[in-house]
Amino acid sequence: MGLVDKNKRMKRFVEALENELTVQDCEVHLEGCIGCGNCGHACAWYLVTNDPKYHPKTRSDFVRKVYRTHLTTRGRLLTRLGLMSGPSDEELEEAMSLFWNSCTMCGRCSLACMHGVSNRRITQITRTALNAAGIVPGTVGTIKRNATRRKHSFGLSFKDSVGQILRSGKEQGITIPVDHVGADYLWVCSAIINANIPAAVVDIAKMLNTAGVSYTLSSKIKDTGTEAQTIVVDPVLGKGFVERLEKEARRLKCKGIIVGECGCDVRTYCVDASRILKRQFGLEVAYIDPLLLSEVKSGRIPIERLDMKVTYHDPCWTGRQSGYFEEPRELLKLCVTDFVEMTPNRAYNYCCNAGAGPWRMWVPSNNGGNLRREASVLKARQIEQTCADYVVTPCTTCYLSLVDITSFYNLSAEADMVAGIACRAMEKALTKSGQLHRMRSHANGCGAIR
């Protein structure tokens, strides 16, 4: 690559970054850092590796250098006079990798900053700027192409994504409605769950059927767009997914949507939807675990406690970023005989190091460790210290990561999802009362298997 091409790359990045930065970004997140380094003591990637390049401040300082060189009056003047120089193209290339390979935008580092600096926000806007400038790792480029062309971040067809869920349900005799006009809720699953664990969706369908909740899947929507929002961080692409989901819910005359067990979806639809659209999101949003908790408390979903010792992993995007700490815990405590907390927990829980990019960048391999697995030793220790039989989470990506962590570190605990445990407790109760038929189809008879 010639010098001209390199300069063009940096020029595109600077222009894209300038377009993303707000006054608050500049005054608080870029200028507000006093260099104490406390954020590093909250980051698993830095704590485990002790490598300065994985320190949150290192990534943010790259952006600060670009900002001060190219986007301030003083910096522009000094650069023209040859008294100041910005990052090189080589630094841009390394930064590109670091912003995706070793950060889940979990926000734990923000808790350690006394000045309110958010490295998460800096990573978010930098990913957006890099994407806008066409400077992304190959995996991110593939996700973007799939989401743009196939409307599914793994590039799957309806048959191979939502179709997997329907086939899995049919094998168990479970009716899952599709395109049911007039259902109360449109339920759309993230690409990562319908691509990897369709059986987990069937567990939720069993409980919704038992409770008589009126819901439907759609034959036109096969992805919530969560990876466009959180990995690629493409505002236009992400907004398109939210708009399509909203439009489809209206076509089916649904009053709201059900957000499944995906931490990034919880943040997108329960917190950010109106910001993304730059107007009010026009639908009621029901996050599945509080919804199931309500149905259990009402008695519409009967449960019989399972004799097991369970610990709970707080997904960063469900808990720290969206505020759902207690509802999944309360549901679990109703379903098992022994619940034990990890230390630390809730807002201070360690990330599983998989969401918003690293799971896709560091795929599981039987050939040994990788950086994501290395950083996850803190999570492995947390789990091991509880002596729990199961480590349970309400997030698909966290679940996949926990399966990998418990296997790689030879832990005795088995990974599961909150809805999976709740479904087993329900099935135990239905079996005892001879009412297993309740979970097979809606009480109101809506929907049909396709």
C-alpha positions as CSV (number, residue, x, y, z in Angstrom):
1,M,0.0,0.0,0.0
2,G,1.4,3.4,-1.0
3,L,1.7,6.5,1.0
4,V,-1.2,8.1,-0.8
5,D,-3.5,5.2,0.0
6,K,-2.4,5.2,3.7
7,N,-3.1,8.9,3.9
8,K,-6.5,8.4,2.4
9,R,-7.3,5.7,5.0
10,M,-6.4,8.0,7.9
11,K,-8.3,10.9,6.2
12,R,-11.5,8.8,5.9
13,F,-11.2,7.8,9.5
14,V,-10.7,11.3,10.8
15,E,-13.7,12.6,8.8
16,A,-15.8,9.7,10.0
17,L,-14.7,10.2,13.6
18,E,-15.4,14.0,13.5
19,N,-18.9,13.2,12.3
20,E,-19.5,10.9,15.3
21,L,-18.1,13.0,18.1
22,T,-20.5,15.0,20.3
23,V,-19.5,17.9,22.6
24,Q,-19.9,15.5,25.6
25,D,-17.6,13.0,23.9
26,C,-14.9,15.6,23.5
27,E,-15.2,17.4,26.8
28,V,-15.8,14.3,29.0
29,H,-14.6,11.2,27.4
30,L,-11.6,12.5,25.5
31,E,-10.5,15.5,27.5
32,G,-11.7,14.3,30.9
33,C,-9.1,11.5,31.4
34,I,-6.5,12.4,34.0
35,G,-4.3,9.4,33.2
36,C,-4.8,7.6,36.6
37,G,-5.1,4.2,34.8
38,N,-7.8,2.9,37.2
39,C,-9.9,1.7,34.3
40,G,-7.3,-1.0,33.7
41,H,-7.9,-2.5,37.1
42,A,-11.5,-3.2,36.0
43,C,-10.7,-4.8,32.7
44,A,-10.2,-8.6,32.5
45,W,-8.1,-8.4,29.3
46,Y,-5.6,-6.2,31.0
47,L,-5.7,-7.8,34.4
48,V,-4.9,-11.2,33.0
49,T,-2.3,-10.3,30.3
50,N,-0.7,-7.3,32.0
51,D,0.0,-6.1,28.5
52,P,-0.3,-2.3,28.1
53,K,-1.8,-2.6,24.7
54,Y,-4.9,-4.2,26.2
55,H,-5.4,-1.4,28.8
56,P,-8.7,0.5,28.1
57,K,-6.8,3.8,28.2
58,T,-4.4,2.6,25.5
59,R,-7.2,2.3,23.0
60,S,-8.8,5.5,24.1
61,D,-5.5,7.4,23.9
62,F,-5.2,6.4,20.3
63,V,-8.5,8.2,19.6
64,R,-7.3,11.2,21.8
65,K,-4.2,11.5,19.7
66,V,-6.2,11.5,16.5
67,Y,-8.6,14.1,18.0
68,R,-5.9,16.4,19.3
69,T,-3.9,16.2,16.1
70,H,-6.6,16.4,13.5
71,L,-9.7,17.8,15.1
72,T,-8.5,20.7,17.3
73,T,-7.4,24.2,16.1
74,R,-4.2,24.0,18.0
75,G,-3.4,20.5,16.7
76,R,-4.1,21.3,13.1
77,L,-1.8,24.4,13.3
78,L,1.0,22.5,14.9
79,T,0.7,19.7,12.4
80,R,0.9,22.1,9.5
81,L,4.0,23.6,11.1
82,G,5.6,20.2,11.5
83,L,5.6,20.5,15.3
84,M,3.1,17.8,15.9
85,S,2.3,14.5,14.2
86,G,-0.7,12.1,14.4
87,P,-0.8,8.3,14.5
88,S,0.7,6.4,11.7
89,D,-1.2,4.0,9.4
90,E,0.5,1.1,11.2
91,E,-0.9,2.4,14.5
92,L,-4.3,2.7,12.8
93,E,-4.1,-0.9,11.7
94,E,-3.2,-2.1,15.2
95,A,-5.9,0.0,16.8
96,M,-8.5,-1.4,14.4
97,S,-7.7,-4.9,15.7
98,L,-7.7,-3.9,19.3
99,F,-11.0,-2.1,19.2
100,W,-12.7,-5.4,18.2
101,N,-10.4,-8.2,19.5
102,S,-10.1,-7.3,23.1
103,C,-13.1,-5.3,24.1
104,T,-16.8,-6.3,24.6
105,M,-17.9,-2.7,25.4
106,C,-19.0,-4.2,28.7
107,G,-18.6,-0.9,30.5
108,R,-16.9,-2.3,33.7
109,C,-14.0,0.1,33.2
110,S,-16.4,3.1,33.4
111,L,-17.3,2.2,37.0
112,A,-13.6,2.7,38.0
113,C,-13.4,6.2,36.6
114,M,-13.9,9.0,39.0
115,H,-14.3,11.6,36.2
116,G,-17.1,9.7,34.4
117,V,-14.9,8.9,31.3
118,S,-16.5,6.0,29.3
119,N,-14.0,3.9,27.4
120,R,-17.1,2.0,26.2
121,R,-18.4,5.1,24.5
122,I,-15.0,5.8,22.9
123,T,-14.8,2.2,21.6
124,Q,-18.4,2.5,20.2
125,I,-17.8,5.7,18.3
126,T,-14.4,4.5,17.0
127,R,-15.9,1.3,15.7
128,T,-18.5,3.4,13.9
129,A,-15.9,5.6,12.4
130,L,-13.6,2.7,11.3
131,N,-16.6,1.1,9.7
132,A,-17.6,4.3,7.9
133,A,-14.1,4.6,6.7
134,G,-14.1,1.0,5.4
135,I,-11.4,-0.1,7.9
136,V,-12.6,-3.2,9.6
137,P,-11.3,-6.7,10.3
138,G,-12.3,-9.5,7.9
139,T,-14.8,-11.0,10.3
140,V,-16.5,-7.7,10.9
141,G,-16.7,-7.1,7.2
142,T,-18.4,-10.5,6.7
143,I,-20.9,-9.8,9.5
144,K,-21.8,-6.5,7.8
145,R,-22.1,-8.0,4.3
146,N,-24.3,-10.8,5.7
147,A,-26.5,-8.4,7.6
148,T,-26.8,-6.1,4.6
149,R,-27.5,-8.7,1.9
150,R,-29.1,-11.6,3.8
151,K,-30.6,-9.7,6.7
152,H,-28.9,-12.3,9.0
153,S,-25.5,-11.7,10.5
154,F,-24.4,-15.3,9.9
155,G,-25.8,-15.2,6.4
156,L,-28.4,-17.9,7.0
157,S,-31.7,-18.3,5.1
158,F,-35.0,-18.5,6.9
159,K,-35.0,-22.3,6.5
160,D,-31.6,-22.5,8.2
161,S,-32.3,-20.0,11.0
162,V,-35.9,-19.6,12.2
163,G,-36.7,-22.9,10.3
164,Q,-34.3,-24.7,12.7
165,I,-36.5,-23.5,15.6
166,L,-39.7,-24.7,14.0
167,R,-38.2,-28.1,13.2
168,S,-36.9,-28.5,16.7
169,G,-40.3,-27.6,18.1
170,K,-42.1,-29.9,15.7
171,E,-39.8,-32.8,16.7
172,Q,-41.0,-32.3,20.3
173,G,-44.6,-31.8,19.4
174,I,-44.5,-28.1,20.2
175,T,-46.6,-25.7,18.2
176,I,-44.8,-22.4,17.4
177,P,-47.0,-19.9,15.6
178,V,-45.7,-18.0,12.5
179,D,-47.4,-15.0,10.9
180,H,-50.3,-15.1,13.3
181,V,-52.2,-11.8,12.7
182,G,-53.5,-10.2,15.8
183,A,-51.1,-11.9,18.3
184,D,-50.2,-9.7,21.2
185,Y,-46.5,-10.0,20.7
186,L,-44.0,-10.4,17.8
187,W,-41.1,-12.5,19.0
188,V,-37.9,-12.1,17.0
189,C,-34.8,-14.0,17.9
190,S,-31.2,-12.8,17.5
191,A,-29.2,-14.4,14.8
192,I,-26.8,-16.0,17.3
193,I,-29.5,-18.0,19.0
194,N,-31.3,-19.2,15.9
195,A,-28.0,-20.1,14.3
196,N,-26.5,-21.9,17.3
197,I,-29.1,-23.1,19.9
198,P,-32.6,-23.2,18.5
199,A,-33.6,-25.6,21.3
200,A,-33.3,-22.8,23.7
201,V,-36.0,-20.9,21.8
202,V,-38.3,-24.0,22.0
203,D,-37.9,-24.0,25.8
204,I,-39.3,-20.4,25.9
205,A,-42.1,-21.4,23.5
206,K,-43.1,-24.2,25.8
207,M,-43.5,-21.7,28.7
208,L,-45.3,-19.1,26.6
209,N,-47.7,-21.8,25.3
210,T,-48.3,-23.0,28.9
211,A,-49.1,-19.5,30.1
212,G,-51.3,-18.8,27.1
213,V,-49.3,-15.8,26.0
214,S,-50.4,-14.6,22.6
215,Y,-47.3,-14.4,20.4
216,T,-46.0,-15.1,16.9
217,L,-42.8,-15.5,15.0
218,S,-42.5,-13.9,11.5
219,S,-41.6,-15.4,8.2
220,K,-40.1,-12.1,7.2
221,I,-37.7,-11.4,10.1
222,K,-34.9,-13.7,11.0
223,D,-32.5,-11.4,12.9
224,T,-32.9,-8.6,15.4
225,G,-29.8,-6.8,14.0
226,T,-27.9,-7.0,17.3
227,E,-24.5,-7.7,15.7
228,A,-25.0,-4.7,13.3
229,Q,-25.7,-2.6,16.4
230,T,-22.9,-3.9,18.7
231,I,-20.2,-5.4,16.6
232,V,-20.2,-3.5,13.4
233,V,-21.8,-0.5,15.1
234,D,-23.3,0.8,11.9
235,P,-26.0,3.2,12.8
236,V,-27.8,3.1,9.4
237,L,-27.7,-0.7,9.1
238,G,-28.7,-1.1,12.8
239,K,-31.6,1.3,12.4
240,G,-32.8,-0.6,9.4
241,F,-33.3,-3.8,11.5
242,V,-35.2,-1.9,14.2
243,E,-37.5,-0.3,11.5
244,R,-38.1,-3.6,9.8
245,L,-39.1,-5.2,13.1
246,E,-41.4,-2.3,13.9
247,K,-43.0,-2.5,10.5
248,E,-43.5,-6.2,10.7
249,A,-45.1,-6.0,14.1
250,R,-47.6,-3.5,12.7
251,R,-48.3,-5.7,9.7
252,L,-49.2,-8.5,12.0
253,K,-51.2,-6.1,14.3
254,C,-49.0,-6.9,17.3
255,K,-49.1,-4.5,20.2
256,G,-45.5,-5.2,21.2
257,I,-42.4,-7.3,20.8
258,I,-40.8,-10.0,23.0
259,V,-37.0,-9.6,23.4
260,G,-35.4,-13.0,24.0
261,E,-32.4,-14.0,26.1
262,C,-29.7,-11.9,24.3
263,G,-28.0,-9.2,26.3
264,C,-27.3,-6.9,23.3
265,D,-30.9,-7.2,22.2
266,V,-32.0,-6.1,25.7
267,R,-29.9,-3.0,25.5
268,T,-31.0,-2.3,21.9
269,Y,-34.7,-2.6,22.3
270,C,-35.3,-1.9,26.0
271,V,-33.0,1.0,26.2
272,D,-31.7,2.4,22.9
273,A,-34.6,1.9,20.3
274,S,-35.9,5.4,20.5
275,R,-32.4,6.9,20.3
276,I,-31.6,4.7,17.3
277,L,-34.7,5.8,15.5
278,K,-34.5,9.4,16.7
279,R,-38.2,9.2,17.5
280,Q,-40.3,7.2,19.9
281,F,-40.2,3.4,19.3
282,G,-43.8,2.6,18.6
283,L,-44.2,-0.8,20.4
284,E,-44.4,-2.2,23.9
285,V,-41.2,-4.1,24.7
286,A,-41.4,-7.2,26.9
287,Y,-38.0,-8.7,28.0
288,I,-38.6,-12.5,28.3
289,D,-37.2,-13.2,31.8
290,P,-39.4,-10.5,33.6
291,L,-42.3,-11.7,31.5
292,L,-41.8,-15.3,32.5
293,L,-41.3,-14.3,36.1
294,S,-44.7,-12.6,36.0
295,E,-46.3,-15.7,34.6
296,V,-44.7,-17.9,37.3
297,K,-45.9,-15.5,40.1
298,S,-49.4,-15.5,38.7
299,G,-49.5,-19.3,38.7
300,R,-50.1,-19.5,34.9
301,I,-46.7,-21.2,34.7
302,P,-46.5,-23.9,37.4
303,I,-43.1,-24.8,38.7
304,E,-41.6,-27.5,40.9
305,R,-38.1,-26.6,42.3
306,L,-35.2,-28.5,40.8
307,D,-32.7,-30.0,43.3
308,M,-29.6,-28.3,42.2
309,K,-27.0,-25.7,43.2
310,V,-26.9,-22.8,40.8
311,T,-24.9,-19.6,40.4
312,Y,-25.7,-16.7,38.2
313,H,-23.6,-14.9,35.6
314,D,-24.7,-11.2,35.1
315,P,-24.5,-10.4,31.3
316,C,-22.9,-7.0,31.0
317,W,-25.4,-5.8,28.4
318,T,-28.4,-7.1,30.4
319,G,-27.3,-6.0,33.8
320,R,-24.7,-3.2,33.9
321,Q,-25.9,-1.5,30.7
322,S,-29.7,-2.2,31.0
323,G,-30.4,-2.5,34.7
324,Y,-31.9,-6.0,34.8
325,F,-30.1,-7.5,37.8
326,E,-32.9,-8.9,40.0
327,E,-35.6,-10.3,37.7
328,P,-33.5,-13.2,36.3
329,R,-32.2,-13.9,39.8
330,E,-35.7,-14.0,41.3
331,L,-36.9,-16.4,38.6
332,L,-34.0,-18.7,39.2
333,K,-34.5,-18.7,43.0
334,L,-38.1,-19.8,42.4
335,C,-36.9,-22.7,40.2
336,V,-34.0,-24.2,42.2
337,T,-33.3,-25.3,45.7
338,D,-29.9,-23.8,46.2
339,F,-28.8,-20.4,44.7
340,V,-25.3,-19.0,45.3
341,E,-23.8,-15.7,44.2
342,M,-20.5,-15.2,42.5
343,T,-18.1,-12.6,43.9
344,P,-18.2,-9.9,42.6
345,N,-21.6,-9.8,41.1
346,R,-24.3,-7.5,39.6
347,A,-22.7,-4.3,38.2
348,Y,-19.2,-5.4,39.2
349,N,-19.4,-8.9,37.8
350,Y,-16.6,-9.9,35.5
351,C,-17.5,-10.0,31.8
352,C,-17.5,-13.4,30.0
353,N,-15.4,-11.7,27.3
354,A,-17.5,-12.8,24.4
355,G,-20.2,-10.3,23.5
356,A,-20.1,-7.5,21.0
357,G,-17.3,-9.0,19.0
358,P,-14.7,-11.2,20.7
359,W,-16.8,-14.4,20.4
360,R,-16.8,-13.9,16.7
361,M,-13.1,-12.8,16.5
362,W,-11.8,-15.6,18.8
363,V,-13.7,-18.7,17.8
364,P,-13.5,-21.8,20.0
365,S,-10.9,-24.2,18.9
366,N,-9.6,-27.6,20.1
367,N,-6.1,-26.6,19.2
368,G,-5.5,-24.7,22.5
369,G,-6.2,-21.4,24.0
370,N,-6.7,-17.9,22.5
371,L,-6.8,-14.5,24.0
372,R,-10.5,-14.6,24.8
373,R,-10.0,-17.8,26.7
374,E,-6.9,-16.5,28.5
375,A,-8.9,-13.4,29.7
376,S,-11.7,-15.6,30.9
377,V,-9.6,-17.2,33.6
378,L,-11.1,-14.7,36.1
379,K,-14.6,-15.8,35.2
380,A,-13.5,-19.5,35.5
381,R,-12.2,-18.8,39.0
382,Q,-15.4,-17.0,40.0
383,I,-17.5,-20.0,38.9
384,E,-15.2,-22.6,40.5
385,Q,-15.3,-20.8,43.9
386,T,-19.1,-21.1,44.1
387,C,-19.0,-25.0,43.9
388,A,-22.2,-24.7,41.9
389,D,-23.6,-27.5,39.7
390,Y,-24.7,-25.0,37.1
391,V,-23.6,-21.5,36.0
392,V,-26.7,-19.9,34.5
393,T,-27.1,-16.8,32.4
394,P,-29.9,-15.0,30.5
395,C,-27.8,-14.3,27.4
396,T,-27.1,-16.5,24.4
397,T,-23.6,-15.2,23.7
398,C,-22.7,-15.5,27.4
399,Y,-24.1,-19.0,27.5
400,L,-21.9,-20.1,24.5
401,S,-18.9,-18.4,26.2
402,L,-19.6,-20.2,29.5
403,V,-19.9,-23.5,27.8
404,D,-16.5,-22.9,26.3
405,I,-15.0,-21.6,29.6
406,T,-16.3,-24.5,31.7
407,S,-14.9,-27.0,29.2
408,F,-11.6,-25.3,28.6
409,Y,-10.9,-24.9,32.3
410,N,-12.3,-28.3,33.2
411,L,-14.8,-27.0,35.6
412,S,-17.4,-29.2,37.2
413,A,-20.2,-26.7,36.7
414,E,-22.4,-27.0,33.6
415,A,-23.6,-24.0,31.7
416,D,-27.3,-23.3,31.1
417,M,-29.7,-20.5,30.4
418,V,-32.2,-19.0,32.8
419,A,-35.2,-19.9,30.6
420,G,-33.7,-23.5,30.2
421,I,-33.7,-24.0,34.0
422,A,-37.2,-22.4,34.3
423,C,-38.5,-24.7,31.6
424,R,-37.2,-27.8,33.3
425,A,-38.9,-26.7,36.6
426,M,-42.1,-26.1,34.7
427,E,-41.9,-29.5,33.0
428,K,-41.4,-31.2,36.4
429,A,-44.5,-29.5,37.7
430,L,-46.6,-30.3,34.6
431,T,-45.5,-33.9,34.7
432,K,-46.5,-34.2,38.3
433,S,-49.9,-32.8,37.6
434,G,-50.4,-34.7,34.4
435,Q,-50.6,-31.5,32.3
436,L,-47.7,-31.7,29.9
437,H,-50.1,-31.2,27.0
438,R,-50.4,-27.5,28.1
439,M,-47.0,-26.6,26.7
440,R,-47.6,-28.2,23.3
441,S,-49.9,-25.5,21.9
442,H,-51.6,-22.2,22.7
443,A,-54.6,-22.3,25.0
444,N,-56.3,-20.0,22.4
445,G,-55.3,-22.3,19.6
446,C,-53.5,-19.7,17.5
447,G,-50.7,-20.4,15.1
448,A,-49.5,-23.3,13.1
449,I,-46.3,-25.1,12.5
450,R,-44.8,-24.4,9.1
